[in-house]
Amino acid sequence: MVARFVAGEHMEDAVRATAALTARGLAVTADHLGENVATEAEARQAADAYLHLLDALARAQLKAHVSVKLTQFGLDVREDACAANLRRVADQARASGTFVRVDMESSAHTDRILRLVRAMKASGYANVGAVIQAYLYRSADDIATLCAEGIRVRLCKGAYKEPPDRAFPKKKDVDASYRKLTEALLVAAKEAPDLYPALATHDEKMIDAAKRYAAQRGVPSTSFEFQMLYGIRRDLQDRISKDGFNLRVYVPYGTQWYPYFMRRLAERPANLWFFVSSLVKP
């Protein structure tokens, strides 16, 4: 089952998957699996892995983005060391003409993650963006702040278990929040195309609603993109691309695939059905 959703354990596996997706006309963001390191040495090694990946992608003439988790770069060990690791990766990505997406983690880390992303932007790193989770009550305010500061946003629903005082507990409320935040991002993109939001969802209703809203508001299809996980709804990925919309695939790889799956399944059992049901779809 894991092989369907993870490119492999090695950097070369990620490069091969990226090349195959690019050949299908799809874009890629690659994620070297891992989070919550315990030492600065482990955090440096994680950043080094991204430097090697960016070099390998550049040598293969592949313009993929990378997605990083700041707990993997040492956020819980020493924040200034984490920031230094992020700058190293952002510097190499900028030299390669590509982009670094800072993944969101649990709400215990939200403030620190956004603080570091905003500091990167203030320091001149236009190639670093953030992720906002629609199920958090705070997300509308966070999106307004990030857009005002010219920081690119990926919107997702949220995959962590959060208490009801921080996040919508019911799916229908999360869906409503996702639609509302999608509309806010599309309006912002029309006014400032450099914001180029990413809408991460496998929900066809959400995708269709975003397309309709963009058409109604005159937002060009080139001003935003959809994002989906590697191995999930490959038929839908190709259909979105053939319909003239940008589609980026999130490609995880690395030896840490077991905790990547197990923690998500333990925190939110509904994720198990999501992955298992994807096995029977193209």
The 8 nearest C-alpha neighbors of each residue, nearest first, counted from 0:
[[1, 2, 3, 4, 278, 275, 274, 5],
 [0, 2, 3, 4, 5, 256, 260, 257],
 [3, 1, 5, 0, 4, 6, 7, 230],
 [2, 4, 1, 230, 0, 5, 6, 278],
 [3, 5, 230, 1, 229, 2, 6, 231],
 [6, 4, 2, 251, 252, 7, 1, 3],
 [7, 5, 252, 13, 12, 251, 16, 250],
 [8, 6, 252, 12, 5, 9, 253, 13],
 [7, 9, 253, 254, 252, 12, 10, 6],
 [10, 8, 12, 11, 253, 7, 252, 13],
 [9, 11, 13, 12, 52, 14, 8, 252],
 [10, 12, 14, 9, 13, 15, 55, 7],
 [13, 11, 15, 7, 9, 10, 14, 6],
 [12, 14, 16, 10, 11, 15, 6, 17],
 [13, 15, 17, 11, 12, 16, 18, 10],
 [16, 14, 18, 12, 17, 13, 11, 19],
 [17, 15, 13, 19, 18, 14, 12, 20],
 [16, 18, 14, 20, 15, 19, 21, 13],
 [17, 19, 21, 15, 16, 20, 22, 14],
 [20, 18, 16, 22, 17, 21, 15, 23],
 [21, 19, 23, 17, 22, 25, 18, 16],
 [20, 22, 25, 24, 18, 23, 19, 26],
 [21, 23, 19, 20, 24, 18, 25, 17],
 [24, 22, 20, 21, 25, 19, 237, 18],
 [23, 25, 21, 22, 20, 26, 240, 237],
 [26, 24, 21, 20, 23, 246, 247, 27],
 [25, 27, 247, 21, 246, 248, 63, 24],
 [28, 26, 248, 247, 63, 249, 64, 17],
 [27, 29, 64, 65, 249, 63, 250, 66],
 [30, 28, 65, 250, 66, 251, 249, 27],
 [29, 31, 251, 66, 32, 250, 65, 252],
 [32, 30, 252, 253, 251, 33, 29, 49],
 [33, 31, 253, 255, 252, 30, 251, 256],
 [32, 34, 255, 71, 31, 35, 259, 68],
 [33, 35, 71, 70, 36, 68, 32, 69],
 [34, 36, 70, 71, 37, 75, 33, 73],
 [37, 35, 71, 34, 38, 41, 73, 42],
 [36, 38, 76, 35, 41, 39, 73, 75],
 [39, 37, 40, 41, 36, 76, 42, 73],
 [38, 40, 42, 41, 73, 43, 76, 37],
 [39, 41, 43, 38, 42, 44, 37, 45],
 [40, 42, 44, 38, 39, 43, 36, 45],
 [41, 43, 72, 39, 73, 45, 40, 44],
 [44, 42, 46, 40, 45, 41, 47, 39],
 [45, 43, 47, 41, 42, 46, 48, 40],
 [46, 44, 42, 48, 47, 43, 41, 72],
 [45, 47, 43, 49, 48, 44, 84, 42],
 [48, 46, 44, 50, 49, 45, 43, 51],
 [49, 47, 45, 51, 46, 50, 52, 44],
 [50, 48, 52, 46, 47, 51, 53, 88],
 [49, 51, 47, 53, 52, 48, 88, 54],
 [52, 50, 54, 48, 49, 53, 55, 47],
 [53, 51, 49, 55, 54, 50, 56, 48],
 [54, 52, 56, 50, 55, 51, 49, 57],
 [53, 55, 51, 57, 52, 56, 58, 50],
 [56, 54, 52, 58, 57, 53, 51, 59],
 [55, 57, 59, 61, 53, 58, 54, 52],
 [56, 58, 60, 54, 59, 55, 61, 53],
 [59, 57, 55, 60, 56, 54, 61, 53],
 [58, 60, 56, 57, 61, 55, 14, 18],
 [61, 59, 57, 58, 56, 62, 55, 63],
 [60, 62, 56, 59, 63, 57, 18, 17],
 [63, 61, 97, 60, 64, 56, 57, 96],
 [64, 62, 27, 28, 61, 65, 26, 97],
 [63, 65, 28, 98, 97, 99, 27, 29],
 [66, 64, 29, 28, 99, 30, 100, 98],
 [65, 67, 100, 30, 101, 99, 29, 28],
 [68, 66, 101, 102, 100, 30, 69, 65],
 [69, 67, 102, 71, 70, 101, 34, 72],
 [68, 70, 72, 71, 74, 73, 67, 81],
 [71, 69, 74, 35, 73, 34, 72, 68],
 [70, 72, 34, 69, 35, 36, 68, 73],
 [73, 71, 42, 69, 81, 70, 74, 84],
 [74, 72, 81, 76, 42, 70, 75, 71],
 [75, 73, 70, 78, 81, 69, 76, 77],
 [76, 74, 73, 77, 70, 78, 35, 37],
 [75, 77, 73, 74, 38, 37, 78, 39],
 [78, 76, 80, 79, 74, 75, 73, 81],
 [77, 79, 74, 81, 80, 82, 76, 73],
 [78, 80, 82, 81, 77, 83, 74, 84],
 [79, 81, 83, 82, 78, 77, 84, 73],
 [82, 80, 73, 78, 72, 84, 74, 79],
 [83, 81, 79, 85, 80, 84, 86, 78],
 [82, 84, 80, 86, 81, 85, 79, 87],
 [85, 83, 81, 87, 86, 82, 46, 72],
 [84, 86, 82, 88, 83, 87, 89, 81],
 [87, 85, 89, 83, 84, 88, 90, 82],
 [88, 86, 84, 90, 85, 89, 83, 91],
 [87, 89, 85, 91, 90, 86, 50, 92],
 [88, 90, 86, 92, 91, 87, 93, 85],
 [91, 89, 93, 87, 88, 92, 86, 94],
 [90, 92, 94, 88, 93, 89, 95, 87],
 [93, 91, 89, 95, 97, 94, 90, 98],
 [92, 94, 96, 90, 95, 91, 97, 89],
 [93, 95, 91, 92, 96, 90, 97, 89],
 [96, 94, 92, 93, 97, 91, 57, 53],
 [97, 95, 93, 94, 92, 98, 62, 126],
 [96, 98, 92, 95, 93, 64, 62, 63],
 [97, 99, 126, 64, 92, 127, 65, 100],
 [100, 98, 127, 65, 66, 64, 126, 89],
 [99, 101, 66, 128, 127, 129, 102, 65],
 [102, 100, 67, 129, 66, 68, 128, 99],
 [103, 101, 68, 130, 67, 100, 66, 129],
 [104, 102, 130, 101, 131, 109, 105, 68],
 [103, 105, 108, 102, 106, 109, 68, 159],
 [104, 106, 107, 108, 159, 109, 103, 161],
 [105, 107, 109, 108, 104, 161, 110, 165],
 [108, 106, 105, 109, 110, 104, 111, 161],
 [107, 109, 106, 111, 105, 110, 112, 104],
 [110, 108, 106, 112, 111, 107, 113, 105],
 [111, 109, 113, 112, 108, 114, 107, 106],
 [110, 112, 114, 113, 108, 109, 115, 74],
 [113, 111, 109, 115, 114, 110, 108, 116],
 [112, 114, 116, 110, 115, 111, 117, 109],
 [113, 115, 111, 117, 112, 116, 110, 118],
 [114, 116, 118, 112, 113, 117, 119, 111],
 [117, 115, 113, 119, 118, 114, 112, 120],
 [116, 118, 120, 114, 119, 115, 113, 121],
 [119, 117, 115, 121, 116, 120, 114, 122],
 [118, 120, 122, 116, 124, 117, 121, 115],
 [119, 121, 124, 117, 123, 122, 118, 125],
 [120, 122, 118, 119, 123, 117, 124, 148],
 [123, 121, 119, 120, 124, 118, 117, 125],
 [122, 124, 120, 121, 125, 119, 126, 118],
 [125, 123, 120, 119, 126, 122, 127, 121],
 [124, 126, 127, 120, 123, 150, 128, 119],
 [127, 125, 98, 124, 99, 93, 128, 97],
 [128, 126, 99, 125, 100, 124, 98, 116],
 [129, 127, 151, 100, 150, 152, 101, 99],
 [130, 128, 152, 101, 100, 153, 151, 102],
 [129, 131, 153, 103, 102, 152, 154, 101],
 [130, 132, 154, 153, 155, 138, 133, 103],
 [133, 131, 157, 155, 156, 134, 135, 154],
 [132, 134, 156, 177, 135, 176, 155, 138],
 [133, 135, 173, 166, 167, 132, 156, 157],
 [136, 134, 166, 137, 133, 138, 165, 132],
 [135, 137, 166, 138, 165, 134, 167, 139],
 [138, 136, 135, 140, 139, 141, 165, 166],
 [137, 139, 141, 140, 135, 136, 142, 133],
 [140, 138, 142, 141, 137, 143, 180, 136],
 [139, 141, 143, 138, 142, 137, 144, 145],
 [140, 142, 138, 144, 139, 143, 145, 137],
 [143, 141, 145, 139, 144, 140, 146, 138],
 [142, 144, 140, 146, 141, 145, 147, 139],
 [145, 143, 147, 141, 142, 146, 140, 148],
 [144, 146, 142, 150, 148, 147, 143, 141],
 [147, 145, 149, 148, 143, 144, 150, 142],
 [146, 148, 144, 145, 149, 143, 150, 142],
 [149, 147, 145, 146, 150, 144, 117, 120],
 [150, 148, 146, 147, 194, 145, 151, 193],
 [151, 149, 145, 146, 148, 128, 194, 152],
 [150, 152, 128, 194, 196, 195, 129, 149],
 [153, 151, 129, 196, 130, 128, 154, 197],
 [152, 154, 197, 130, 196, 198, 131, 129],
 [153, 155, 131, 198, 199, 130, 132, 197],
 [156, 154, 199, 132, 157, 133, 131, 200],
 [155, 157, 133, 132, 134, 177, 173, 154],
 [158, 156, 132, 155, 159, 134, 133, 135],
 [157, 159, 160, 156, 263, 267, 270, 266],
 [160, 158, 157, 105, 161, 266, 267, 263],
 [159, 161, 266, 267, 158, 162, 105, 263],
 [160, 162, 166, 159, 165, 163, 106, 105],
 [161, 163, 164, 165, 166, 160, 168, 167],
 [164, 162, 166, 165, 168, 167, 161, 135],
 [163, 165, 162, 166, 167, 161, 136, 168],
 [166, 164, 163, 162, 135, 136, 161, 167],
 [167, 165, 135, 134, 163, 136, 161, 164],
 [166, 168, 134, 169, 173, 172, 163, 135],
 [167, 169, 163, 166, 170, 172, 173, 162],
 [170, 168, 172, 171, 167, 173, 174, 134],
 [171, 169, 173, 172, 174, 168, 167, 175],
 [170, 172, 174, 173, 169, 175, 176, 167],
 [171, 173, 175, 174, 170, 169, 167, 176],
 [172, 174, 134, 170, 176, 175, 171, 167],
 [175, 173, 177, 171, 172, 176, 170, 178],
 [176, 174, 172, 178, 177, 173, 171, 179],
 [175, 177, 173, 179, 174, 178, 133, 180],
 [176, 178, 174, 133, 180, 175, 179, 181],
 [179, 177, 181, 175, 176, 180, 182, 174],
 [178, 180, 176, 182, 181, 177, 175, 183],
 [179, 181, 183, 177, 182, 178, 176, 184],
 [182, 180, 178, 184, 183, 179, 177, 185],
 [181, 183, 185, 179, 180, 184, 186, 178],
 [184, 182, 180, 186, 181, 185, 187, 179],
 [183, 185, 187, 181, 182, 186, 188, 180],
 [186, 184, 188, 182, 187, 183, 181, 189],
 [185, 187, 189, 183, 188, 184, 182, 190],
 [186, 188, 184, 190, 185, 189, 191, 183],
 [189, 187, 192, 191, 185, 190, 186, 194],
 [188, 190, 186, 218, 187, 191, 192, 185],
 [189, 191, 187, 188, 192, 186, 185, 194],
 [190, 192, 188, 193, 189, 194, 187, 195],
 [193, 191, 188, 194, 222, 195, 189, 190],
 [192, 194, 195, 191, 188, 149, 151, 222],
 [193, 195, 151, 192, 188, 196, 191, 149],
 [194, 196, 223, 222, 193, 192, 188, 151],
 [197, 195, 223, 152, 194, 153, 151, 184],
 [196, 198, 153, 224, 225, 223, 199, 154],
 [199, 197, 225, 154, 226, 153, 224, 200],
 [200, 198, 226, 155, 225, 154, 227, 197],
 [199, 201, 202, 227, 198, 155, 226, 205],
 [200, 202, 203, 227, 199, 232, 206, 231],
 [201, 203, 205, 204, 200, 206, 207, 199],
 [204, 202, 206, 205, 207, 201, 200, 208],
 [205, 203, 207, 202, 206, 208, 209, 201],
 [206, 204, 208, 202, 203, 207, 209, 178],
 [205, 207, 203, 209, 204, 208, 210, 202],
 [208, 206, 210, 204, 209, 205, 203, 211],
 [207, 209, 205, 211, 210, 206, 204, 212],
 [210, 208, 212, 206, 207, 211, 213, 205],
 [209, 211, 207, 213, 208, 212, 214, 206],
 [212, 210, 214, 208, 213, 209, 215, 207],
 [211, 213, 215, 209, 214, 210, 216, 208],
 [214, 212, 218, 210, 216, 211, 215, 217],
 [213, 215, 217, 211, 212, 216, 218, 210],
 [216, 214, 212, 213, 217, 211, 218, 210],
 [217, 215, 213, 214, 218, 212, 186, 189],
 [216, 218, 214, 215, 213, 219, 189, 212],
 [217, 219, 213, 189, 216, 214, 220, 222],
 [220, 218, 221, 222, 217, 213, 214, 189],
 [219, 221, 222, 244, 223, 218, 243, 245],
 [220, 222, 219, 223, 245, 244, 224, 195],
 [223, 221, 195, 219, 220, 192, 188, 218],
 [224, 222, 195, 196, 221, 197, 220, 225],
 [225, 223, 245, 197, 246, 198, 196, 226],
 [224, 226, 198, 246, 197, 199, 245, 247],
 [227, 225, 199, 247, 246, 248, 198, 197],
 [226, 228, 248, 199, 200, 249, 201, 247],
 [229, 227, 249, 248, 231, 230, 250, 226],
 [228, 230, 250, 4, 249, 231, 248, 227],
 [229, 231, 4, 3, 233, 228, 232, 5],
 [230, 232, 233, 229, 228, 277, 227, 4],
 [233, 231, 235, 234, 281, 236, 280, 230],
 [232, 234, 236, 235, 231, 281, 230, 237],
 [235, 233, 232, 237, 236, 281, 238, 280],
 [234, 236, 238, 232, 233, 237, 239, 201],
 [237, 235, 233, 239, 234, 238, 232, 240],
 [236, 238, 240, 234, 235, 239, 241, 233],
 [237, 239, 235, 241, 240, 236, 242, 234],
 [240, 238, 242, 236, 237, 241, 244, 235],
 [239, 241, 237, 244, 242, 238, 243, 245],
 [240, 242, 238, 243, 239, 237, 244, 236],
 [243, 241, 239, 240, 244, 238, 237, 245],
 [244, 242, 241, 240, 245, 239, 220, 221],
 [245, 243, 240, 220, 239, 242, 246, 224],
 [244, 246, 224, 240, 225, 247, 243, 221],
 [247, 245, 225, 226, 224, 25, 240, 26],
 [246, 248, 26, 226, 27, 25, 225, 227],
 [247, 249, 27, 227, 228, 226, 229, 250],
 [248, 250, 228, 28, 229, 29, 27, 227],
 [249, 251, 29, 229, 30, 28, 248, 6],
 [252, 250, 30, 5, 29, 31, 32, 6],
 [251, 253, 7, 6, 31, 8, 5, 32],
 [254, 252, 8, 32, 255, 9, 31, 7],
 [253, 255, 8, 256, 32, 252, 9, 257],
 [256, 254, 32, 253, 257, 33, 258, 259],
 [255, 257, 259, 254, 258, 260, 253, 32],
 [256, 258, 259, 260, 255, 261, 254, 262],
 [259, 257, 261, 260, 262, 256, 255, 263],
 [260, 258, 256, 257, 261, 262, 255, 263],
 [261, 259, 258, 263, 257, 262, 264, 256],
 [260, 262, 258, 264, 263, 259, 265, 257],
 [263, 261, 265, 264, 258, 260, 259, 266],
 [264, 262, 266, 260, 265, 261, 267, 259],
 [263, 265, 268, 261, 267, 262, 266, 270],
 [266, 264, 262, 263, 267, 261, 268, 260],
 [267, 265, 263, 160, 264, 262, 159, 268],
 [266, 268, 264, 269, 265, 270, 263, 160],
 [269, 267, 264, 270, 271, 265, 266, 272],
 [270, 268, 271, 267, 272, 273, 264, 266],
 [269, 271, 273, 268, 272, 264, 267, 274],
 [272, 270, 269, 273, 274, 268, 264, 275],
 [273, 271, 275, 270, 274, 269, 276, 268],
 [272, 274, 270, 271, 276, 275, 277, 269],
 [275, 273, 277, 271, 272, 276, 270, 278],
 [276, 274, 272, 277, 278, 273, 271, 279],
 [275, 277, 278, 273, 274, 272, 279, 280],
 [278, 276, 274, 280, 275, 279, 231, 273],
 [279, 277, 276, 275, 280, 274, 0, 281],
 [278, 280, 277, 276, 281, 275, 274, 232],
 [279, 281, 277, 278, 232, 276, 231, 234],
 [280, 234, 233, 232, 279, 278, 277, 231]]
